[in-house]
Amino acid sequence: MSISTQPKMWYWIVAIIFLLWNLMGVGALAAEFADPAMITADFTPEQLEIYNNRPWWYLPNFGIAVVTGTLSCVMLFFKNKLAVPLALICLIAITISTAYEVFFSGSWETLDMAGKGFALFILLMDVLLILFARMAAKRGWIR
């Protein structure tokens, strides 16, 4: 009996879900550049002060996370093992941003439970992307 190295249908469904998730990140990044006022429209004065005082590296780090996460998903569609290190780079960038928000910026205290949950969900999604890409590589679905 031979082992198929063709991905199962659920592989493609999960890859599409991850790509759509990362494309939402692309949209958020585009909004950061195109219309920051739209993003900050509902901010409290305290949140606005934190937003306006982010360090110079914060937005480029966000860009790295978004671009590498999205490219990781694209690599899944091309069945390319680069999906794994790209997802890892994304996780590192997300971890840096989240650590800054939680420990250094004071923004964590200004978030409600939904905001805190969403920040942690972003981390979780990339961990799941890494695990998914590693599993696909191990099964020979991506090379």
C-alpha positions, 0 to 999 in steps of 0.5 A: 500500500502506498502513502499518498503525498497529495493533500486531502480536501480538508487541507485546502479548506484549512489553507483557505481559512488561514489565507482569509484570516491573514488577508484581514491582517493585510486589510488592517495594515492597509488601513494603518497606512491609508486612513489612521483616523478611521482606526482611531475614531472610537479610541478613548483619549488614553488609547489615542495617546498610546497609539500616537506614541508607539515606537518607530519599529511597531508598524514595520514589525506589524508589516513583517507579521502580516506579510510573512503570515500571508506569504506562508499561506500562499506557500501552502497553496504552492505546496512549498515548505517555506510556509513553515519558516515564514509562519515562524517569522510571523509568530516572532513578530506577533510575539514582539508586538503583543509583548510590547502591548502587554508589558510596555505600552500600557495598552493592555490595561485599556482593552476590554475582555474582547480586545484582550481575547482578540490579541491572544487569538491572533497569537493562537491563529499563527501557532495553529498555522505553524502546526498545520504547515509542519504537519503538512510538511511531515506528511509530504504534502508540501515540499 
